[in-house]
Amino acid sequence: MALHFELVTPEKLVRSEDVHMVVVPGAEGDFGVLEGHAPFMSTIHDGDVQVYKTEGSAPETIQVRGGFAEVSEKGLTVLAEHVEG
């Protein structure tokens, strides 16, 4: 089972892949998303998105600045104002 994850900026699609879990820096606190998560929307603050490609793996960290995160039946989409790197 996998979660479809997309990371998008106003300029381009940065990532589109199936992963195990993603932890997002939500405005009201960090939250983790696995496949099957209930629909959810949140603003995000400047911080690190942690992408776990497989269960038990070390996370890959992606720095983002501002934006929104949406969890739907299709997966997780992070619409970031800016992505570092």
PyMOL Python script that loads the backbone (N, CA, C, O; Angstrom):
from pymol import cmd

cmd.read_pdbstr("""\
ATOM      1  N   MET A   1       0.842  -1.177   0.000  1.00  0.00           N
ATOM      2  CA  MET A   1       0.000   0.000   0.000  1.00  0.00           C
ATOM      3  C   MET A   1       0.889   1.243   0.000  1.00  0.00           C
ATOM      4  O   MET A   1       1.910   1.288   0.686  1.00  0.00           O
ATOM      5  N   ALA A   2       0.493   2.237  -0.768  1.00  0.00           N
ATOM      6  CA  ALA A   2       1.316   3.437  -0.876  1.00  0.00           C
ATOM      7  C   ALA A   2       0.438   4.680  -0.954  1.00  0.00           C
ATOM      8  O   ALA A   2      -0.707   4.642  -1.405  1.00  0.00           O
ATOM      9  N   LEU A   3       1.012   5.761  -0.504  1.00  0.00           N
ATOM     10  CA  LEU A   3       0.378   7.074  -0.553  1.00  0.00           C
ATOM     11  C   LEU A   3       0.921   7.813  -1.767  1.00  0.00           C
ATOM     12  O   LEU A   3       2.136   7.893  -1.946  1.00  0.00           O
ATOM     13  N   HIS A   4       0.041   8.355  -2.604  1.00  0.00           N
ATOM     14  CA  HIS A   4       0.523   9.167  -3.724  1.00  0.00           C
ATOM     15  C   HIS A   4       0.784  10.583  -3.202  1.00  0.00           C
ATOM     16  O   HIS A   4      -0.104  11.216  -2.631  1.00  0.00           O
ATOM     17  N   PHE A   5       2.008  11.069  -3.404  1.00  0.00           N
ATOM     18  CA  PHE A   5       2.457  12.361  -2.889  1.00  0.00           C
ATOM     19  C   PHE A   5       2.879  13.251  -4.045  1.00  0.00           C
ATOM     20  O   PHE A   5       3.650  12.835  -4.910  1.00  0.00           O
ATOM     21  N   GLU A   6       2.369  14.481  -4.057  1.00  0.00           N
ATOM     22  CA  GLU A   6       2.803  15.478  -5.028  1.00  0.00           C
ATOM     23  C   GLU A   6       3.213  16.744  -4.291  1.00  0.00           C
ATOM     24  O   GLU A   6       2.534  17.192  -3.368  1.00  0.00           O
ATOM     25  N   LEU A   7       4.328  17.307  -4.712  1.00  0.00           N
ATOM     26  CA  LEU A   7       4.823  18.578  -4.192  1.00  0.00           C
ATOM     27  C   LEU A   7       4.880  19.535  -5.369  1.00  0.00           C
ATOM     28  O   LEU A   7       5.564  19.278  -6.360  1.00  0.00           O
ATOM     29  N   VAL A   8       4.148  20.651  -5.252  1.00  0.00           N
ATOM     30  CA  VAL A   8       3.982  21.582  -6.360  1.00  0.00           C
ATOM     31  C   VAL A   8       4.311  22.996  -5.894  1.00  0.00           C
ATOM     32  O   VAL A   8       3.968  23.388  -4.779  1.00  0.00           O
ATOM     33  N   THR A   9       4.985  23.761  -6.767  1.00  0.00           N
ATOM     34  CA  THR A   9       5.193  25.196  -6.543  1.00  0.00           C
ATOM     35  C   THR A   9       4.467  25.933  -7.662  1.00  0.00           C
ATOM     36  O   THR A   9       3.998  25.302  -8.609  1.00  0.00           O
ATOM     37  N   PRO A  10       4.367  27.257  -7.571  1.00  0.00           N
ATOM     38  CA  PRO A  10       3.736  27.990  -8.675  1.00  0.00           C
ATOM     39  C   PRO A  10       4.458  27.791 -10.016  1.00  0.00           C
ATOM     40  O   PRO A  10       3.848  27.941 -11.075  1.00  0.00           O
ATOM     41  N   GLU A  11       5.738  27.458  -9.973  1.00  0.00           N
ATOM     42  CA  GLU A  11       6.526  27.308 -11.194  1.00  0.00           C
ATOM     43  C   GLU A  11       6.456  25.921 -11.807  1.00  0.00           C
ATOM     44  O   GLU A  11       6.482  25.784 -13.031  1.00  0.00           O
ATOM     45  N   LYS A  12       6.365  24.855 -10.947  1.00  0.00           N
ATOM     46  CA  LYS A  12       6.472  23.499 -11.508  1.00  0.00           C
ATOM     47  C   LYS A  12       6.029  22.426 -10.525  1.00  0.00           C
ATOM     48  O   LYS A  12       5.832  22.672  -9.335  1.00  0.00           O
ATOM     49  N   LEU A  13       5.881  21.233 -11.072  1.00  0.00           N
ATOM     50  CA  LEU A  13       5.663  20.033 -10.277  1.00  0.00           C
ATOM     51  C   LEU A  13       7.043  19.561  -9.829  1.00  0.00           C
ATOM     52  O   LEU A  13       7.877  19.191 -10.655  1.00  0.00           O
ATOM     53  N   VAL A  14       7.279  19.575  -8.520  1.00  0.00           N
ATOM     54  CA  VAL A  14       8.587  19.219  -7.981  1.00  0.00           C
ATOM     55  C   VAL A  14       8.706  17.712  -7.783  1.00  0.00           C
ATOM     56  O   VAL A  14       9.742  17.124  -8.095  1.00  0.00           O
ATOM     57  N   ARG A  15       7.643  17.083  -7.262  1.00  0.00           N
ATOM     58  CA  ARG A  15       7.638  15.647  -6.991  1.00  0.00           C
ATOM     59  C   ARG A  15       6.286  15.054  -7.302  1.00  0.00           C
ATOM     60  O   ARG A  15       5.261  15.709  -7.115  1.00  0.00           O
ATOM     61  N   SER A  16       6.271  13.839  -7.768  1.00  0.00           N
ATOM     62  CA  SER A  16       5.058  13.051  -7.914  1.00  0.00           C
ATOM     63  C   SER A  16       5.484  11.600  -7.786  1.00  0.00           C
ATOM     64  O   SER A  16       6.076  11.038  -8.708  1.00  0.00           O
ATOM     65  N   GLU A  17       5.181  10.987  -6.636  1.00  0.00           N
ATOM     66  CA  GLU A  17       5.640   9.621  -6.393  1.00  0.00           C
ATOM     67  C   GLU A  17       4.784   8.944  -5.341  1.00  0.00           C
ATOM     68  O   GLU A  17       4.063   9.598  -4.587  1.00  0.00           O
ATOM     69  N   ASP A  18       4.874   7.637  -5.303  1.00  0.00           N
ATOM     70  CA  ASP A  18       4.212   6.854  -4.271  1.00  0.00           C
ATOM     71  C   ASP A  18       5.200   6.621  -3.136  1.00  0.00           C
ATOM     72  O   ASP A  18       6.331   6.190  -3.357  1.00  0.00           O
ATOM     73  N   VAL A  19       4.753   6.914  -1.914  1.00  0.00           N
ATOM     74  CA  VAL A  19       5.613   6.798  -0.732  1.00  0.00           C
ATOM     75  C   VAL A  19       4.836   6.112   0.393  1.00  0.00           C
ATOM     76  O   VAL A  19       3.636   5.861   0.271  1.00  0.00           O
ATOM     77  N   HIS A  20       5.536   5.814   1.485  1.00  0.00           N
ATOM     78  CA  HIS A  20       4.883   5.197   2.637  1.00  0.00           C
ATOM     79  C   HIS A  20       4.153   6.239   3.486  1.00  0.00           C
ATOM     80  O   HIS A  20       2.985   6.053   3.828  1.00  0.00           O
ATOM     81  N   MET A  21       4.846   7.348   3.830  1.00  0.00           N
ATOM     82  CA  MET A  21       4.279   8.359   4.718  1.00  0.00           C
ATOM     83  C   MET A  21       4.965   9.697   4.470  1.00  0.00           C
ATOM     84  O   MET A  21       6.123   9.755   4.056  1.00  0.00           O
ATOM     85  N   VAL A  22       4.215  10.782   4.737  1.00  0.00           N
ATOM     86  CA  VAL A  22       4.779  12.133   4.656  1.00  0.00           C
ATOM     87  C   VAL A  22       4.365  12.889   5.913  1.00  0.00           C
ATOM     88  O   VAL A  22       3.209  12.825   6.332  1.00  0.00           O
ATOM     89  N   VAL A  23       5.322  13.610   6.517  1.00  0.00           N
ATOM     90  CA  VAL A  23       5.040  14.480   7.659  1.00  0.00           C
ATOM     91  C   VAL A  23       5.152  15.918   7.157  1.00  0.00           C
ATOM     92  O   VAL A  23       6.163  16.314   6.577  1.00  0.00           O
ATOM     93  N   VAL A  24       4.085  16.693   7.394  1.00  0.00           N
ATOM     94  CA  VAL A  24       3.962  18.048   6.856  1.00  0.00           C
ATOM     95  C   VAL A  24       3.956  19.062   8.000  1.00  0.00           C
ATOM     96  O   VAL A  24       3.323  18.817   9.027  1.00  0.00           O
ATOM     97  N   PRO A  25       4.657  20.214   7.843  1.00  0.00           N
ATOM     98  CA  PRO A  25       4.654  21.250   8.884  1.00  0.00           C
ATOM     99  C   PRO A  25       3.368  22.087   8.823  1.00  0.00           C
ATOM    100  O   PRO A  25       3.358  23.171   8.239  1.00  0.00           O
ATOM    101  N   GLY A  26       2.310  21.590   9.414  1.00  0.00           N
ATOM    102  CA  GLY A  26       1.029  22.294   9.406  1.00  0.00           C
ATOM    103  C   GLY A  26       1.045  23.528  10.281  1.00  0.00           C
ATOM    104  O   GLY A  26       1.829  23.617  11.226  1.00  0.00           O
ATOM    105  N   ALA A  27       0.187  24.475   9.969  1.00  0.00           N
ATOM    106  CA  ALA A  27       0.124  25.726  10.720  1.00  0.00           C
ATOM    107  C   ALA A  27      -0.222  25.489  12.194  1.00  0.00           C
ATOM    108  O   ALA A  27       0.191  26.257  13.063  1.00  0.00           O
ATOM    109  N   GLU A  28      -0.976  24.430  12.470  1.00  0.00           N
ATOM    110  CA  GLU A  28      -1.357  24.134  13.858  1.00  0.00           C
ATOM    111  C   GLU A  28      -0.577  22.955  14.421  1.00  0.00           C
ATOM    112  O   GLU A  28      -0.964  22.373  15.434  1.00  0.00           O
ATOM    113  N   GLY A  29       0.509  22.608  13.768  1.00  0.00           N
ATOM    114  CA  GLY A  29       1.359  21.512  14.216  1.00  0.00           C
ATOM    115  C   GLY A  29       1.636  20.538  13.085  1.00  0.00           C
ATOM    116  O   GLY A  29       0.858  20.430  12.137  1.00  0.00           O
ATOM    117  N   ASP A  30       2.746  19.836  13.194  1.00  0.00           N
ATOM    118  CA  ASP A  30       3.108  18.860  12.176  1.00  0.00           C
ATOM    119  C   ASP A  30       2.089  17.721  12.162  1.00  0.00           C
ATOM    120  O   ASP A  30       1.551  17.347  13.205  1.00  0.00           O
ATOM    121  N   PHE A  31       1.827  17.174  10.974  1.00  0.00           N
ATOM    122  CA  PHE A  31       0.921  16.032  10.878  1.00  0.00           C
ATOM    123  C   PHE A  31       1.451  15.039   9.858  1.00  0.00           C
ATOM    124  O   PHE A  31       2.049  15.410   8.848  1.00  0.00           O
ATOM    125  N   GLY A  32       1.215  13.761  10.153  1.00  0.00           N
ATOM    126  CA  GLY A  32       1.648  12.690   9.268  1.00  0.00           C
ATOM    127  C   GLY A  32       0.482  12.176   8.448  1.00  0.00           C
ATOM    128  O   GLY A  32      -0.657  12.146   8.914  1.00  0.00           O
ATOM    129  N   VAL A  33       0.779  11.769   7.215  1.00  0.00           N
ATOM    130  CA  VAL A  33      -0.249  11.257   6.314  1.00  0.00           C
ATOM    131  C   VAL A  33       0.188   9.906   5.773  1.00  0.00           C
ATOM    132  O   VAL A  33       1.278   9.764   5.219  1.00  0.00           O
ATOM    133  N   LEU A  34      -0.682   8.919   5.944  1.00  0.00           N
ATOM    134  CA  LEU A  34      -0.512   7.588   5.372  1.00  0.00           C
ATOM    135  C   LEU A  34      -1.628   7.354   4.371  1.00  0.00           C
ATOM    136  O   LEU A  34      -2.604   8.104   4.346  1.00  0.00           O
ATOM    137  N   GLU A  35      -1.499   6.327   3.545  1.00  0.00           N
ATOM    138  CA  GLU A  35      -2.573   5.985   2.619  1.00  0.00           C
ATOM    139  C   GLU A  35      -3.860   5.751   3.405  1.00  0.00           C
ATOM    140  O   GLU A  35      -3.838   5.148   4.478  1.00  0.00           O
ATOM    141  N   GLY A  36      -4.980   6.229   2.866  1.00  0.00           N
ATOM    142  CA  GLY A  36      -6.271   6.042   3.512  1.00  0.00           C
ATOM    143  C   GLY A  36      -6.626   7.125   4.520  1.00  0.00           C
ATOM    144  O   GLY A  36      -7.669   7.038   5.168  1.00  0.00           O
ATOM    145  N   HIS A  37      -5.788   8.138   4.666  1.00  0.00           N
ATOM    146  CA  HIS A  37      -6.050   9.240   5.609  1.00  0.00           C
ATOM    147  C   HIS A  37      -7.363   9.926   5.223  1.00  0.00           C
ATOM    148  O   HIS A  37      -7.690  10.026   4.041  1.00  0.00           O
ATOM    149  N   ALA A  38      -8.097  10.386   6.200  1.00  0.00           N
ATOM    150  CA  ALA A  38      -9.345  11.116   5.954  1.00  0.00           C
ATOM    151  C   ALA A  38      -9.047  12.419   5.210  1.00  0.00           C
ATOM    152  O   ALA A  38      -7.978  13.002   5.393  1.00  0.00           O
ATOM    153  N   PRO A  39      -9.975  12.878   4.376  1.00  0.00           N
ATOM    154  CA  PRO A  39      -9.775  14.153   3.674  1.00  0.00           C
ATOM    155  C   PRO A  39      -9.499  15.275   4.683  1.00  0.00           C
ATOM    156  O   PRO A  39     -10.092  15.332   5.761  1.00  0.00           O
ATOM    157  N   PHE A  40      -8.583  16.159   4.296  1.00  0.00           N
ATOM    158  CA  PHE A  40      -8.074  17.148   5.243  1.00  0.00           C
ATOM    159  C   PHE A  40      -7.407  18.261   4.455  1.00  0.00           C
ATOM    160  O   PHE A  40      -6.815  18.006   3.406  1.00  0.00           O
ATOM    161  N   MET A  41      -7.494  19.495   4.947  1.00  0.00           N
ATOM    162  CA  MET A  41      -6.783  20.605   4.314  1.00  0.00           C
ATOM    163  C   MET A  41      -6.190  21.474   5.408  1.00  0.00           C
ATOM    164  O   MET A  41      -6.813  21.688   6.448  1.00  0.00           O
ATOM    165  N   SER A  42      -4.981  21.976   5.173  1.00  0.00           N
ATOM    166  CA  SER A  42      -4.305  22.809   6.166  1.00  0.00           C
ATOM    167  C   SER A  42      -3.360  23.777   5.470  1.00  0.00           C
ATOM    168  O   SER A  42      -2.807  23.481   4.410  1.00  0.00           O
ATOM    169  N   THR A  43      -3.187  24.943   6.092  1.00  0.00           N
ATOM    170  CA  THR A  43      -2.088  25.799   5.660  1.00  0.00           C
ATOM    171  C   THR A  43      -0.816  25.203   6.248  1.00  0.00           C
ATOM    172  O   THR A  43      -0.860  24.485   7.247  1.00  0.00           O
ATOM    173  N   ILE A  44       0.309  25.506   5.626  1.00  0.00           N
ATOM    174  CA  ILE A  44       1.582  25.019   6.162  1.00  0.00           C
ATOM    175  C   ILE A  44       2.486  26.198   6.453  1.00  0.00           C
ATOM    176  O   ILE A  44       2.388  27.249   5.818  1.00  0.00           O
ATOM    177  N   HIS A  45       3.369  26.009   7.423  1.00  0.00           N
ATOM    178  CA  HIS A  45       4.329  27.066   7.758  1.00  0.00           C
ATOM    179  C   HIS A  45       5.701  26.670   7.214  1.00  0.00           C
ATOM    180  O   HIS A  45       5.900  25.541   6.766  1.00  0.00           O
ATOM    181  N   ASP A  46       6.631  27.600   7.258  1.00  0.00           N
ATOM    182  CA  ASP A  46       7.995  27.311   6.810  1.00  0.00           C
ATOM    183  C   ASP A  46       8.549  26.172   7.650  1.00  0.00           C
ATOM    184  O   ASP A  46       8.467  26.198   8.878  1.00  0.00           O
ATOM    185  N   GLY A  47       9.107  25.181   6.987  1.00  0.00           N
ATOM    186  CA  GLY A  47       9.658  24.049   7.715  1.00  0.00           C
ATOM    187  C   GLY A  47      10.030  22.917   6.782  1.00  0.00           C
ATOM    188  O   GLY A  47      10.208  23.110   5.579  1.00  0.00           O
ATOM    189  N   ASP A  48      10.145  21.728   7.359  1.00  0.00           N
ATOM    190  CA  ASP A  48      10.587  20.559   6.619  1.00  0.00           C
ATOM    191  C   ASP A  48       9.437  19.599   6.363  1.00  0.00           C
ATOM    192  O   ASP A  48       8.700  19.242   7.282  1.00  0.00           O
ATOM    193  N   VAL A  49       9.289  19.185   5.115  1.00  0.00           N
ATOM    194  CA  VAL A  49       8.414  18.073   4.763  1.00  0.00           C
ATOM    195  C   VAL A  49       9.304  16.839   4.825  1.00  0.00           C
ATOM    196  O   VAL A  49      10.359  16.802   4.191  1.00  0.00           O
ATOM    197  N   GLN A  50       8.887  15.831   5.583  1.00  0.00           N
ATOM    198  CA  GLN A  50       9.662  14.606   5.717  1.00  0.00           C
ATOM    199  C   GLN A  50       8.971  13.501   4.921  1.00  0.00           C
ATOM    200  O   GLN A  50       7.811  13.174   5.172  1.00  0.00           O
ATOM    201  N   VAL A  51       9.693  12.933   3.963  1.00  0.00           N
ATOM    202  CA  VAL A  51       9.141  11.909   3.084  1.00  0.00           C
ATOM    203  C   VAL A  51       9.772  10.566   3.429  1.00  0.00           C
ATOM    204  O   VAL A  51      10.985  10.392   3.314  1.00  0.00           O
ATOM    205  N   TYR A  52       8.935   9.616   3.854  1.00  0.00           N
ATOM    206  CA  TYR A  52       9.373   8.255   4.162  1.00  0.00           C
ATOM    207  C   TYR A  52       8.999   7.381   2.973  1.00  0.00           C
ATOM    208  O   TYR A  52       7.823   7.083   2.761  1.00  0.00           O
ATOM    209  N   LYS A  53       9.995   6.972   2.200  1.00  0.00           N
ATOM    210  CA  LYS A  53       9.712   6.205   0.980  1.00  0.00           C
ATOM    211  C   LYS A  53       9.188   4.804   1.292  1.00  0.00           C
ATOM    212  O   LYS A  53       8.329   4.293   0.574  1.00  0.00           O
ATOM    213  N   THR A  54       9.695   4.185   2.346  1.00  0.00           N
ATOM    214  CA  THR A  54       9.228   2.865   2.761  1.00  0.00           C
ATOM    215  C   THR A  54       9.083   2.852   4.279  1.00  0.00           C
ATOM    216  O   THR A  54       9.656   3.692   4.972  1.00  0.00           O
ATOM    217  N   GLU A  55       8.323   1.906   4.784  1.00  0.00           N
ATOM    218  CA  GLU A  55       8.129   1.780   6.225  1.00  0.00           C
ATOM    219  C   GLU A  55       9.468   1.509   6.890  1.00  0.00           C
ATOM    220  O   GLU A  55      10.208   0.615   6.477  1.00  0.00           O
ATOM    221  N   GLY A  56       9.777   2.285   7.923  1.00  0.00           N
ATOM    222  CA  GLY A  56      11.010   2.096   8.664  1.00  0.00           C
ATOM    223  C   GLY A  56      12.229   2.772   8.069  1.00  0.00           C
ATOM    224  O   GLY A  56      13.306   2.729   8.664  1.00  0.00           O
ATOM    225  N   SER A  57      12.084   3.400   6.899  1.00  0.00           N
ATOM    226  CA  SER A  57      13.235   4.065   6.277  1.00  0.00           C
ATOM    227  C   SER A  57      13.469   5.429   6.922  1.00  0.00           C
ATOM    228  O   SER A  57      12.580   6.000   7.554  1.00  0.00           O
ATOM    229  N   ALA A  58      14.687   5.932   6.747  1.00  0.00           N
ATOM    230  CA  ALA A  58      14.992   7.285   7.210  1.00  0.00           C
ATOM    231  C   ALA A  58      14.301   8.265   6.273  1.00  0.00           C
ATOM    232  O   ALA A  58      14.220   8.014   5.070  1.00  0.00           O
ATOM    233  N   PRO A  59      13.800   9.387   6.806  1.00  0.00           N
ATOM    234  CA  PRO A  59      13.080  10.329   5.936  1.00  0.00           C
ATOM    235  C   PRO A  59      14.011  11.171   5.075  1.00  0.00           C
ATOM    236  O   PRO A  59      15.141  11.478   5.454  1.00  0.00           O
ATOM    237  N   GLU A  60      13.501  11.531   3.911  1.00  0.00           N
ATOM    238  CA  GLU A  60      14.140  12.549   3.087  1.00  0.00           C
ATOM    239  C   GLU A  60      13.490  13.866   3.491  1.00  0.00           C
ATOM    240  O   GLU A  60      12.267  13.935   3.615  1.00  0.00           O
ATOM    241  N   THR A  61      14.277  14.900   3.695  1.00  0.00           N
ATOM    242  CA  THR A  61      13.762  16.192   4.149  1.00  0.00           C
ATOM    243  C   THR A  61      13.778  17.204   3.013  1.00  0.00           C
ATOM    244  O   THR A  61      14.782  17.369   2.319  1.00  0.00           O
ATOM    245  N   ILE A  62      12.638  17.881   2.836  1.00  0.00           N
ATOM    246  CA  ILE A  62      12.515  18.913   1.810  1.00  0.00           C
ATOM    247  C   ILE A  62      12.042  20.186   2.507  1.00  0.00           C
ATOM    248  O   ILE A  62      10.989  20.183   3.144  1.00  0.00           O
ATOM    249  N   GLN A  63      12.804  21.271   2.394  1.00  0.00           N
ATOM    250  CA  GLN A  63      12.431  22.526   3.036  1.00  0.00           C
ATOM    251  C   GLN A  63      11.417  23.266   2.174  1.00  0.00           C
ATOM    252  O   GLN A  63      11.613  23.443   0.971  1.00  0.00           O
ATOM    253  N   VAL A  64      10.328  23.697   2.814  1.00  0.00           N
ATOM    254  CA  VAL A  64       9.293  24.450   2.111  1.00  0.00           C
ATOM    255  C   VAL A  64       9.030  25.765   2.841  1.00  0.00           C
ATOM    256  O   VAL A  64       9.298  25.900   4.035  1.00  0.00           O
ATOM    257  N   ARG A  65       8.501  26.724   2.093  1.00  0.00           N
ATOM    258  CA  ARG A  65       8.096  27.995   2.692  1.00  0.00           C
ATOM    259  C   ARG A  65       6.651  28.272   2.317  1.00  0.00           C
ATOM    260  O   ARG A  65       6.341  28.501   1.148  1.00  0.00           O
ATOM    261  N   GLY A  66       5.774  28.251   3.299  1.00  0.00           N
ATOM    262  CA  GLY A  66       4.377  28.597   3.124  1.00  0.00           C
ATOM    263  C   GLY A  66       3.625  27.729   2.145  1.00  0.00           C
ATOM    264  O   GLY A  66       4.218  26.982   1.366  1.00  0.00           O
ATOM    265  N   GLY A  67       2.299  27.837   2.194  1.00  0.00           N
ATOM    266  CA  GLY A  67       1.474  27.125   1.243  1.00  0.00           C
ATOM    267  C   GLY A  67       0.320  26.394   1.895  1.00  0.00           C
ATOM    268  O   GLY A  67      -0.145  26.756   2.976  1.00  0.00           O
ATOM    269  N   PHE A  68      -0.133  25.351   1.208  1.00  0.00           N
ATOM    270  CA  PHE A  68      -1.275  24.555   1.649  1.00  0.00           C
ATOM    271  C   PHE A  68      -0.973  23.078   1.448  1.00  0.00           C
ATOM    272  O   PHE A  68      -0.144  22.707   0.618  1.00  0.00           O
ATOM    273  N   ALA A  69      -1.656  22.246   2.218  1.00  0.00           N
ATOM    274  CA  ALA A  69      -1.596  20.798   2.021  1.00  0.00           C
ATOM    275  C   ALA A  69      -3.027  20.294   1.943  1.00  0.00           C
ATOM    276  O   ALA A  69      -3.890  20.711   2.715  1.00  0.00           O
ATOM    277  N   GLU A  70      -3.266  19.388   1.000  1.00  0.00           N
ATOM    278  CA  GLU A  70      -4.594  18.793   0.858  1.00  0.00           C
ATOM    279  C   GLU A  70      -4.469  17.283   0.779  1.00  0.00           C
ATOM    280  O   GLU A  70      -3.718  16.743  -0.032  1.00  0.00           O
ATOM    281  N   VAL A  71      -5.227  16.610   1.645  1.00  0.00           N
ATOM    282  CA  VAL A  71      -5.320  15.158   1.605  1.00  0.00           C
ATOM    283  C   VAL A  71      -6.677  14.830   1.016  1.00  0.00           C
ATOM    284  O   VAL A  71      -7.703  15.320   1.488  1.00  0.00           O
ATOM    285  N   SER A  72      -6.680  13.998  -0.019  1.00  0.00           N
ATOM    286  CA  SER A  72      -7.921  13.573  -0.651  1.00  0.00           C
ATOM    287  C   SER A  72      -7.830  12.079  -0.930  1.00  0.00           C
ATOM    288  O   SER A  72      -6.844  11.431  -0.580  1.00  0.00           O
ATOM    289  N   GLU A  73      -8.866  11.540  -1.563  1.00  0.00           N
ATOM    290  CA  GLU A  73      -8.840  10.118  -1.904  1.00  0.00           C
ATOM    291  C   GLU A  73      -7.726   9.804  -2.906  1.00  0.00           C
ATOM    292  O   GLU A  73      -7.344   8.645  -3.065  1.00  0.00           O
ATOM    293  N   LYS A  74      -7.203  10.835  -3.583  1.00  0.00           N
ATOM    294  CA  LYS A  74      -6.111  10.652  -4.550  1.00  0.00           C
ATOM    295  C   LYS A  74      -4.743  10.636  -3.881  1.00  0.00           C
ATOM    296  O   LYS A  74      -3.773  10.176  -4.484  1.00  0.00           O
ATOM    297  N   GLY A  75      -4.645  11.131  -2.643  1.00  0.00           N
ATOM    298  CA  GLY A  75      -3.372  11.181  -1.946  1.00  0.00           C
ATOM    299  C   GLY A  75      -3.141  12.534  -1.299  1.00  0.00           C
ATOM    300  O   GLY A  75      -4.089  13.221  -0.920  1.00  0.00           O
ATOM    301  N   LEU A  76      -1.871  12.915  -1.174  1.00  0.00           N
ATOM    302  CA  LEU A  76      -1.467  14.166  -0.532  1.00  0.00           C
ATOM    303  C   LEU A  76      -0.843  15.092  -1.566  1.00  0.00           C
ATOM    304  O   LEU A  76       0.068  14.701  -2.296  1.00  0.00           O
ATOM    305  N   THR A  77      -1.340  16.318  -1.622  1.00  0.00           N
ATOM    306  CA  THR A  77      -0.746  17.347  -2.470  1.00  0.00           C
ATOM    307  C   THR A  77      -0.305  18.494  -1.578  1.00  0.00           C
ATOM    308  O   THR A  77      -1.107  19.035  -0.816  1.00  0.00           O
ATOM    309  N   VAL A  78       0.955  18.866  -1.667  1.00  0.00           N
ATOM    310  CA  VAL A  78       1.491  20.030  -0.961  1.00  0.00           C
ATOM    311  C   VAL A  78       1.739  21.107  -2.005  1.00  0.00           C
ATOM    312  O   VAL A  78       2.535  20.930  -2.927  1.00  0.00           O
ATOM    313  N   LEU A  79       1.039  22.235  -1.841  1.00  0.00           N
ATOM    314  CA  LEU A  79       1.191  23.389  -2.723  1.00  0.00           C
ATOM    315  C   LEU A  79       2.036  24.406  -1.977  1.00  0.00           C
ATOM    316  O   LEU A  79       1.517  25.185  -1.177  1.00  0.00           O
ATOM    317  N   ALA A  80       3.338  24.402  -2.237  1.00  0.00           N
ATOM    318  CA  ALA A  80       4.270  25.249  -1.502  1.00  0.00           C
ATOM    319  C   ALA A  80       4.563  26.526  -2.262  1.00  0.00           C
ATOM    320  O   ALA A  80       4.685  26.518  -3.487  1.00  0.00           O
ATOM    321  N   GLU A  81       4.676  27.627  -1.526  1.00  0.00           N
ATOM    322  CA  GLU A  81       5.058  28.896  -2.151  1.00  0.00           C
ATOM    323  C   GLU A  81       6.486  28.813  -2.688  1.00  0.00           C
ATOM    324  O   GLU A  81       6.794  29.388  -3.732  1.00  0.00           O
ATOM    325  N   HIS A  82       7.361  28.094  -1.971  1.00  0.00           N
ATOM    326  CA  HIS A  82       8.759  27.959  -2.386  1.00  0.00           C
ATOM    327  C   HIS A  82       9.322  26.668  -1.815  1.00  0.00           C
ATOM    328  O   HIS A  82       8.990  26.282  -0.694  1.00  0.00           O
ATOM    329  N   VAL A  83      10.167  26.009  -2.580  1.00  0.00           N
ATOM    330  CA  VAL A  83      10.860  24.797  -2.131  1.00  0.00           C
ATOM    331  C   VAL A  83      12.351  25.068  -2.216  1.00  0.00           C
ATOM    332  O   VAL A  83      12.839  25.507  -3.257  1.00  0.00           O
ATOM    333  N   GLU A  84      13.087  24.815  -1.136  1.00  0.00           N
ATOM    334  CA  GLU A  84      14.541  25.000  -1.123  1.00  0.00           C
ATOM    335  C   GLU A  84      15.208  23.837  -1.811  1.00  0.00           C
ATOM    336  O   GLU A  84      14.783  22.690  -1.672  1.00  0.00           O
ATOM    337  N   GLY A  85      16.255  24.135  -2.556  1.00  0.00           N
ATOM    338  CA  GLY A  85      17.046  23.083  -3.184  1.00  0.00           C
ATOM    339  C   GLY A  85      16.586  22.844  -4.532  1.00  0.00           C
ATOM    340  O   GLY A  85      17.132  21.988  -5.228  1.00  0.00           O
TER     341      GLY A  85
END
""", "prot")
cmd.dss("prot")
cmd.show_as("cartoon", "prot")
cmd.util.cbc("prot")
cmd.orient("prot")
